[in-house]
Amino acid sequence: MPHQQARLDWQQLEQEPCLLVSGSWTLHQKKPDIEQKWHELAAGTERVSLNVAVDDWDSSLLALIRRAQRLADSSKVQLQLQGLSAGMQELLRMAASPSVQAQKEPGPSYGWLERLGLGGYAIISTLERSATFIGETAIAMFQALLGKSRMRGQDFWHAFSRCGPGALPIVALIAILVGLILAFVGAVQLEAFGAQIYIANMVAIGMTREMGALMTAVIMAGRTGAAYAAELGSMQANEEIDALKTFGFPPMEFLVLPRVLALLVSMPILTCFADALGMIGGFIIGLGLYDMSATQYLNQSLAMVSTTDFLIGLFKSMVFAVLIGLIGCYYGLNSGRNAQAVGQATTNAVVSIIVALVVSDALITIICTRLGI
């Protein structure tokens, strides 16, 4: 049997107007205009009844009742609801109650001195957590060197396969492009003096001493550091880290140590790989634009690069590996327990890693320059 059409009709009950709601009030039904019906009411009325006698209803009826309540408030008319079922009354109560955010009282207003103190306290708390994290990681690594760590070997190899061989394609692409850019920019200046042969020297020293390690570290910051923060942050949100602590498994040895050691092993290898491919990128410019032979380019590169330059690049890569691993794991372990907090922790990890890479690279370069190496 088809439902009756939704209807709104005015009735007069005991000297009091009553708006009768009847028929089927569902989303797919055509409904009369409540505002037009409301304005048909005679002026000067102080009280109106709304009688609900519907065959079928859904949220459309609740929207009608809420609209009638707002019209009554704006017209300063007392509205009395009749014929509501228990379900309708409960839904109306929920709709009328303020949200959780609206119920929250505004926070206290702090002066500039209090805000300064709170900011200083937050910085001290962050430094305390960072120092604790670094100390626990150092203890875990020391125990690993003594053979007393409970770190599983399969965790290390799994992390190594992801941050080592898995990163080779993107590192190769970026290294070749960086070598091309270094060679092209240098060639524009060297061509004015007829010294194009020194393109090989510039690319070789630039890749081995600076760009090879730095660009590899930037790639690993966005690829591996972000992954560490997201993985550990998700585990923190799902309370998996709390479960590890409950069963007596230290997170430093089972989660942080394998990841940091995997980066320590893979970063020098990737840096050597990037150095070689960067020189190949420079050779492409030398061969394509200035007709340099492979033997000539190789001899110039080997004559320019010293063991010291090569070892400085490897040392930087190891420092960068420690920074990427520690910062990524730190933000993951200190993440909040929801999806938004995990995303924020990942973003903060990548930004902090890149800043730390640039600052540490500048410090190492300044120290090496002052020491004459």
C-alpha positions in Angstrom: 0.0 0.0 0.0 1.6 3.3 -1.0 2.3 5.9 1.7 0.2 9.1 1.9 1.8 12.3 0.8 3.4 14.5 3.5 0.9 17.1 4.7 0.8 20.1 6.9 -2.7 21.3 8.0 -3.8 23.9 10.5 -6.5 22.9 13.0 -8.2 24.8 15.7 -8.2 22.9 19.1 -9.7 24.6 22.2 -9.0 28.1 21.0 -5.4 27.1 20.2 -4.1 26.6 16.7 -2.6 23.2 16.0 -0.3 22.3 13.0 -1.0 18.7 12.1 1.9 16.8 10.5 0.6 13.7 8.7 1.4 11.4 5.8 4.8 10.0 5.0 7.8 12.2 6.0 10.8 10.6 4.2 13.5 11.9 2.1 12.0 10.7 -1.2 8.6 12.3 -0.6 7.7 15.8 -1.7 7.0 18.0 1.3 5.1 21.3 1.9 6.9 24.4 2.8 6.8 24.9 6.6 7.6 28.6 6.4 4.6 29.3 4.1 2.3 27.3 6.4 3.7 29.0 9.5 3.0 32.5 8.2 -0.6 31.5 7.5 -1.1 31.6 11.3 -3.1 34.6 12.6 -1.1 37.4 14.2 -1.1 37.7 17.9 -1.0 34.0 18.7 0.9 33.2 21.8 0.8 29.4 21.8 0.8 26.8 19.0 0.7 23.0 19.1 2.5 20.7 16.7 0.8 17.4 16.5 2.8 14.6 14.8 0.7 11.8 13.3 2.8 10.3 10.5 2.7 6.9 8.8 6.5 6.8 8.1 9.4 9.1 9.0 13.1 9.6 8.9 15.4 12.6 9.4 13.1 14.8 7.3 10.6 14.9 10.1 13.3 15.8 12.6 14.4 18.6 10.3 10.8 19.9 10.1 10.4 19.9 13.9 13.7 21.7 14.4 12.7 24.3 11.8 9.3 24.8 13.5 11.1 25.3 16.8 13.3 28.0 15.3 10.3 29.7 13.6 8.5 29.7 17.0 11.5 31.2 18.7 11.9 34.0 16.1 8.1 34.7 16.3 8.2 34.6 20.1 5.5 31.9 20.1 5.4 29.0 22.6 5.5 25.7 20.7 4.1 22.5 22.2 5.0 19.2 20.7 2.4 16.4 20.7 2.4 12.8 19.4 6.2 12.3 19.5 7.4 8.7 19.9 10.3 7.8 22.3 12.7 7.6 19.4 11.7 11.0 18.1 12.1 12.6 21.5 15.6 11.0 22.0 16.8 12.2 18.6 15.5 15.7 19.2 17.2 15.8 22.6 20.5 14.8 20.9 20.1 17.4 18.2 19.4 20.1 20.8 22.3 19.3 23.0 25.5 21.2 22.3 28.5 19.4 20.8 31.5 18.3 22.9 33.6 21.1 21.5 30.9 23.6 22.3 30.7 22.3 25.9 34.4 22.8 26.5 35.2 25.9 28.5 37.6 28.3 27.0 41.2 27.9 28.3 42.7 30.4 30.6 44.2 33.5 29.3 47.9 33.8 30.0 50.1 36.9 30.1 53.3 37.3 28.2 55.4 36.2 31.2 53.3 33.1 31.8 53.5 32.2 28.0 57.3 32.7 28.2 57.5 30.3 31.2 55.3 27.7 29.5 57.4 27.9 26.3 60.6 27.5 28.3 59.1 24.5 30.2 58.1 22.9 26.8 61.6 23.3 25.5 63.1 21.8 28.6 60.7 18.9 28.4 61.6 18.3 24.8 65.3 18.4 25.6 64.8 15.9 28.4 62.9 13.5 26.2 65.6 13.8 23.5 68.4 13.2 25.9 66.7 10.2 27.4 66.0 8.8 23.9 69.7 9.3 22.8 71.0 7.8 26.0 68.8 4.7 25.7 69.8 4.3 22.1 73.5 4.6 23.0 73.1 2.0 25.7 71.3 -0.4 23.3 74.1 0.0 20.7 76.8 -0.6 23.3 75.0 -3.8 24.4 74.8 -4.8 20.7 78.6 -4.3 20.4 79.1 -6.5 23.5 76.8 -9.2 22.1 74.2 -8.7 24.8 71.5 -7.1 22.8 68.2 -8.9 22.2 67.8 -7.4 18.7 66.8 -10.0 16.2 68.9 -10.4 13.1 65.9 -10.7 10.8 64.7 -7.3 11.9 68.1 -5.8 10.9 68.1 -7.5 7.5 64.5 -6.5 6.8 65.3 -2.8 7.6 68.6 -3.0 5.6 66.8 -4.4 2.5 64.3 -1.5 2.6 66.8 1.3 3.1 69.7 -0.2 1.1 68.8 -2.0 -2.1 65.4 -0.5 -2.2 66.8 3.0 -2.4 69.3 2.3 -5.2 67.0 3.4 -8.1 66.1 6.8 -6.7 69.7 7.4 -5.5 71.0 6.5 -8.9 68.7 8.9 -10.7 69.3 11.9 -8.4 73.1 11.3 -8.4 73.4 11.3 -12.2 71.2 14.5 -12.4 73.3 16.2 -9.7 76.5 15.3 -11.6 75.0 16.7 -14.8 74.0 19.9 -13.1 77.5 20.4 -11.4 79.2 19.7 -14.7 77.0 22.0 -16.8 77.1 24.9 -14.3 80.9 24.6 -14.0 81.4 24.2 -17.7 79.7 27.6 -18.4 82.3 29.3 -16.2 85.3 27.3 -17.2 84.7 27.7 -20.9 85.5 31.4 -20.7 89.0 30.5 -19.7 89.4 27.5 -22.0 89.7 25.1 -19.0 86.9 22.7 -19.8 89.2 19.8 -18.7 88.7 20.8 -15.1 85.0 19.9 -15.3 86.1 16.4 -14.2 88.0 17.8 -11.2 85.1 19.9 -10.0 82.5 17.2 -10.3 84.8 14.6 -8.6 85.6 16.8 -5.6 82.0 18.1 -5.3 80.5 14.6 -5.4 82.9 12.8 -3.1 83.3 15.6 -0.5 79.8 17.2 -0.4 77.0 16.4 -2.8 77.2 12.6 -2.8 76.6 12.2 0.9 74.3 15.2 1.2 71.9 14.3 -1.6 71.8 10.7 -0.6 70.9 11.8 2.9 68.2 14.1 1.7 66.7 11.3 -0.3 66.8 8.9 2.7 65.3 11.6 4.9 62.2 11.7 2.7 62.1 8.0 2.0 63.3 6.2 5.1 63.1 8.8 7.9 59.5 9.5 7.1 58.8 5.8 6.9 60.4 5.2 10.3 58.3 8.0 11.9 55.1 6.7 10.2 55.6 3.1 11.2 56.5 3.7 14.8 53.8 6.4 15.1 51.2 3.9 13.8 52.4 1.3 16.3 52.1 4.0 19.1 48.6 4.8 18.0 47.6 1.1 18.0 49.2 0.6 21.4 51.6 -2.0 20.0 54.6 -0.3 21.7 52.8 -0.4 25.0 52.2 -4.1 24.4 55.9 -4.7 23.8 56.8 -2.9 27.1 54.1 -4.9 29.0 55.7 -8.2 27.8 59.2 -7.0 28.7 60.5 -6.3 25.2 62.5 -3.0 25.1 61.4 -0.9 22.1 65.0 0.5 21.7 66.4 -2.9 21.0 63.5 -4.3 19.0 62.4 -1.2 17.0 65.1 1.6 17.0 68.4 -0.3 17.0 67.8 -2.4 13.8 66.7 0.7 11.9 69.6 2.8 13.0 72.2 0.1 12.3 70.6 -0.6 8.9 71.1 3.0 8.0 74.7 3.0 9.3 75.5 0.1 7.0 73.6 1.2 3.9 74.4 5.0 3.9 78.2 4.6 3.1 77.4 2.1 0.4 74.8 4.4 -1.2 77.1 7.3 -0.9 79.9 5.5 -2.8 77.3 4.5 -5.4 76.1 8.1 -5.7 79.7 9.4 -6.0 80.4 7.1 -9.0 77.2 7.9 -10.7 77.6 11.6 -10.2 81.0 11.4 -12.0 79.3 9.5 -14.8 76.8 12.3 -15.0 79.6 14.8 -15.3 81.3 12.7 -18.0 78.1 12.8 -20.0 78.4 16.6 -20.2 82.1 16.5 -20.9 81.7 13.9 -23.6 78.5 15.5 -25.2 79.6 19.1 -25.1 83.3 19.2 -25.0 84.5 16.0 -26.7 86.4 14.8 -23.6 87.5 11.1 -23.8 86.7 8.6 -21.1 90.4 8.1 -20.3 91.1 11.8 -20.0 88.0 12.3 -17.8 88.9 9.4 -15.6 92.5 10.5 -15.2 91.5 14.0 -14.2 89.0 12.7 -11.7 91.4 10.2 -10.0 94.2 12.9 -9.9 91.9 15.3 -8.1 90.2 13.0 -5.6 92.2 12.1 -2.6 91.6 9.5 0.1 90.9 12.3 2.5 88.1 13.7 0.4 86.6 10.2 0.0 86.8 9.4 3.7 85.3 12.8 4.6 82.3 12.0 2.4 81.9 8.6 4.1 82.2 10.1 7.5 79.4 12.6 6.7 77.2 9.8 5.4 77.6 7.9 8.7 76.7 11.1 10.7 73.7 11.6 8.4 72.6 8.0 8.9 72.6 8.4 12.7 70.6 11.7 12.4 68.0 10.2 10.0 67.5 7.1 12.1 67.4 8.8 15.5 65.1 11.7 14.5 62.7 9.5 12.5 62.4 7.0 15.4 62.2 9.7 18.0 59.2 11.4 16.4 57.5 8.0 15.8 57.9 6.9 19.4 56.6 10.3 20.7 53.7 10.5 18.3 50.1 11.0 19.5 47.5 8.2 19.3 45.5 9.2 16.3 45.9 9.4 12.6 46.4 13.2 12.6 49.1 13.0 15.2 50.9 10.3 13.1 50.8 12.5 10.0 52.1 15.5 12.0 54.9 13.4 13.5 56.0 12.3 10.0 56.0 15.9 8.8 58.0 17.1 11.8 60.5 14.2 11.4 61.2 15.1 7.7 61.6 18.8 8.4 63.8 18.2 11.5 66.0 15.7 9.6 66.6 18.0 6.7 67.5 20.9 9.0 69.8 18.7 11.0 71.5 17.4 7.8 72.2 21.0 6.5 73.5 22.2 9.9 75.7 19.1 10.5 77.1 19.3 7.0 78.0 23.0 7.5 79.6 22.3 10.8 81.7 19.4 9.5 82.8 21.4 6.5 83.8 24.3 8.7 85.8 22.1 11.0 87.5 20.3 8.1 88.4 23.7 6.6 89.8 25.0 9.9 91.9 21.8 10.3 93.1 22.0 6.8 91.7 18.6 5.7 
